[in-house]
């Protein structure tokens, strides 16, 4: 069985390590742990990893955040993957750094990447994993904040969350969204035992 795991972000050196690229960070970690290599393909960098008999197609769109739907729609079709087996990983300023929220369906919550995916797919019925980046910015400073890099203390909180996000995605692919949500949405010190 195949799953499409899409990490949202912006391509280019100037965006590496920025809060807005938290989705890229999660899929990069997943690929690195599996020693998978990325290749530049249509609308995205793509690789795949296997876990307990499942194939997880990892994608980092090259369309930039606000046009993410083009890449997601293309790869769902190309890989013949149903919307129910799609997980989109995205940054979220409404959550503190190090907090994760996984859910099936829901609104775009003001996130341009998610809004574009919903427009392209004509559906919001896909799983999403929100990675908290905090909201430590003054009025009018949101764009600079999300395009800024994490501070050292934020990275310390983010590191364990990235590990938990990767494990949560594996659980999503092998045991389903409910178990994955139970694991991911609970702040834990260690890794899942599954």
C-alpha positions as CSV (number, residue, x, y, z in Angstrom):
1,X,0.0,0.0,0.0
2,X,1.2,3.5,-0.9
3,X,1.0,6.8,1.0
4,X,1.9,10.3,-0.2
5,X,3.6,12.3,2.5
6,X,4.1,16.0,1.5
7,X,6.2,18.4,3.4
8,X,5.4,22.0,2.6
9,X,8.0,24.7,2.4
10,X,9.9,26.9,-0.1
11,X,12.8,25.8,-2.2
12,X,16.1,27.7,-2.2
13,X,19.0,28.3,0.2
14,X,17.5,31.5,1.5
15,X,14.6,29.4,2.9
16,X,16.6,26.5,4.4
17,X,16.0,26.2,8.2
18,X,13.2,28.7,8.3
19,X,10.0,28.2,10.3
20,X,7.9,28.1,7.1
21,X,10.0,25.1,6.0
22,X,9.1,22.9,9.0
23,X,7.3,20.5,6.6
24,X,10.5,20.1,4.6
25,X,12.4,19.4,7.9
26,X,10.1,16.5,8.8
27,X,10.3,14.7,5.4
28,X,14.0,15.4,5.2
29,X,14.5,13.7,8.6
30,X,12.4,10.7,7.5
31,X,14.4,10.4,4.2
32,X,17.7,10.7,6.1
33,X,16.8,8.0,8.6
34,X,16.0,5.7,5.7
35,X,19.1,6.7,3.8
36,X,16.8,7.7,0.9
37,X,18.1,10.1,-1.8
38,X,16.0,12.9,-3.2
39,X,15.6,13.4,-6.9
40,X,14.2,16.5,-8.6
41,X,11.2,15.5,-10.6
42,X,8.0,17.2,-11.9
43,X,6.9,20.0,-9.5
44,X,8.8,18.4,-6.5
45,X,11.8,16.7,-5.0
46,X,10.7,13.1,-4.5
47,X,12.0,10.0,-2.8
48,X,10.4,7.0,-1.2
49,X,10.9,4.9,1.9
50,X,9.5,1.6,3.0
51,X,8.2,0.8,6.5
52,X,6.5,-2.4,7.5
53,X,5.4,-3.3,4.0
54,X,4.1,0.2,3.2
55,X,5.6,2.5,0.6
56,X,5.8,6.2,1.7
57,X,6.3,8.5,-1.3
58,X,7.9,11.7,0.2
59,X,7.5,14.9,-1.7
60,X,8.8,18.5,-1.3
61,X,7.0,20.7,-3.7
62,X,9.2,23.1,-5.8
63,X,6.1,25.2,-6.6
64,X,6.6,27.4,-3.6
65,X,4.2,27.4,-0.7
66,X,1.2,29.2,-2.2
67,X,1.0,26.9,-5.2
68,X,1.5,23.6,-3.3
69,X,-1.7,22.2,-4.6
70,X,-0.3,21.8,-8.1
71,X,2.4,19.4,-6.9
72,X,0.1,17.5,-4.5
73,X,-2.5,17.0,-7.2
74,X,0.1,15.9,-9.7
75,X,1.8,13.3,-7.4
76,X,-1.5,11.9,-6.1
77,X,-2.4,11.2,-9.8
78,X,1.0,10.0,-10.8
79,X,1.3,7.5,-7.9
80,X,-2.4,6.6,-8.0
81,X,-2.8,7.4,-4.3
82,X,-6.2,8.1,-2.8
83,X,-6.7,11.4,-0.9
84,X,-7.3,9.2,2.3
85,X,-3.6,8.1,2.0
86,X,-2.3,11.7,1.8
87,X,-0.6,13.4,4.8
88,X,0.5,17.1,4.4
89,X,3.1,18.4,6.9
90,X,2.9,22.1,7.5
91,X,4.1,24.9,9.9
92,X,1.6,26.5,12.3
93,X,2.0,29.8,14.2
94,X,-1.0,29.0,16.4
95,X,1.0,26.2,18.1
96,X,4.0,26.7,20.4
97,X,7.4,25.5,19.1
98,X,7.7,21.7,19.7
99,X,3.9,21.1,19.7
100,X,2.4,18.8,17.0
101,X,-1.2,18.5,15.9
102,X,-2.3,15.7,13.5
103,X,-5.9,15.4,12.3
104,X,-8.0,14.1,9.4
105,X,-9.6,16.9,7.4
106,X,-10.3,20.4,8.7
107,X,-9.8,24.0,7.5
108,X,-6.8,25.6,6.0
109,X,-6.6,27.8,9.1
110,X,-5.3,30.7,7.2
111,X,-2.4,28.7,5.8
112,X,-1.9,29.5,2.1
113,X,-0.3,26.2,1.3
114,X,-3.2,24.2,2.7
115,X,-5.8,26.5,1.1
116,X,-4.2,25.9,-2.3
117,X,-4.1,22.2,-1.8
118,X,-7.9,22.2,-1.0
119,X,-8.6,24.3,-4.1
120,X,-6.6,21.9,-6.3
121,X,-8.0,18.7,-4.9
122,X,-11.6,20.0,-4.4
123,X,-11.4,18.4,-1.0
124,X,-10.2,19.0,2.6
125,X,-10.5,15.3,3.5
126,X,-6.8,14.6,3.8
127,X,-4.7,14.2,6.9
128,X,-2.5,17.0,8.0
129,X,0.3,17.3,10.6
130,X,0.9,20.8,11.9
131,X,4.3,21.6,13.4
132,X,4.2,24.4,15.9
133,X,6.5,27.3,15.2
134,X,5.1,29.8,17.8
135,X,3.9,33.3,17.3
136,X,6.6,35.4,18.9
137,X,6.2,38.4,16.5
138,X,4.7,41.8,16.7
139,X,1.7,43.1,14.7
140,X,2.5,43.0,11.0
141,X,5.6,40.9,11.6
142,X,4.2,37.5,10.6
143,X,5.9,37.2,7.2
144,X,9.3,38.1,8.5
145,X,8.8,35.7,11.4
146,X,7.8,32.6,9.4
147,X,10.6,33.3,6.9
148,X,13.1,33.7,9.7
149,X,15.2,30.9,11.1
150,X,14.6,29.1,14.4
151,X,16.6,30.4,17.4
152,X,18.8,28.0,19.4
153,X,16.3,27.5,22.2
154,X,13.5,26.9,19.7
155,X,15.6,24.3,17.9
156,X,16.0,22.5,21.2
157,X,12.2,22.2,21.5
158,X,11.8,21.4,17.8
159,X,14.3,18.5,17.7
160,X,12.2,15.9,19.7
161,X,9.1,17.1,17.9
162,X,10.7,16.3,14.5
163,X,11.4,12.7,15.7
164,X,7.8,12.4,17.0
165,X,6.4,13.7,13.7
166,X,8.4,11.1,11.7
167,X,7.1,8.3,14.0
168,X,3.6,9.6,13.8
169,X,3.7,9.4,10.1
170,X,4.9,5.8,10.2
171,X,2.0,5.0,12.5
172,X,-0.4,6.7,10.2
173,X,0.8,4.5,7.3
174,X,0.7,1.2,9.3
175,X,-2.0,1.6,12.0
176,X,-4.2,4.4,10.8
177,X,-5.0,8.0,11.6
178,X,-6.6,7.5,15.0
179,X,-3.6,5.7,16.5
180,X,-1.3,8.2,14.8
181,X,-3.2,11.1,16.3
182,X,-3.1,9.5,19.8
183,X,0.6,9.2,19.6
184,X,1.5,12.5,17.8
185,X,-0.8,14.8,19.7
186,X,0.4,13.7,23.1
187,X,3.6,15.3,24.2
188,X,6.0,12.4,25.0
189,X,9.5,12.0,26.3
190,X,10.3,8.9,24.4
191,X,9.4,7.2,21.1
192,X,6.4,5.0,20.4
193,X,6.6,1.3,21.1
194,X,4.9,-0.3,18.2
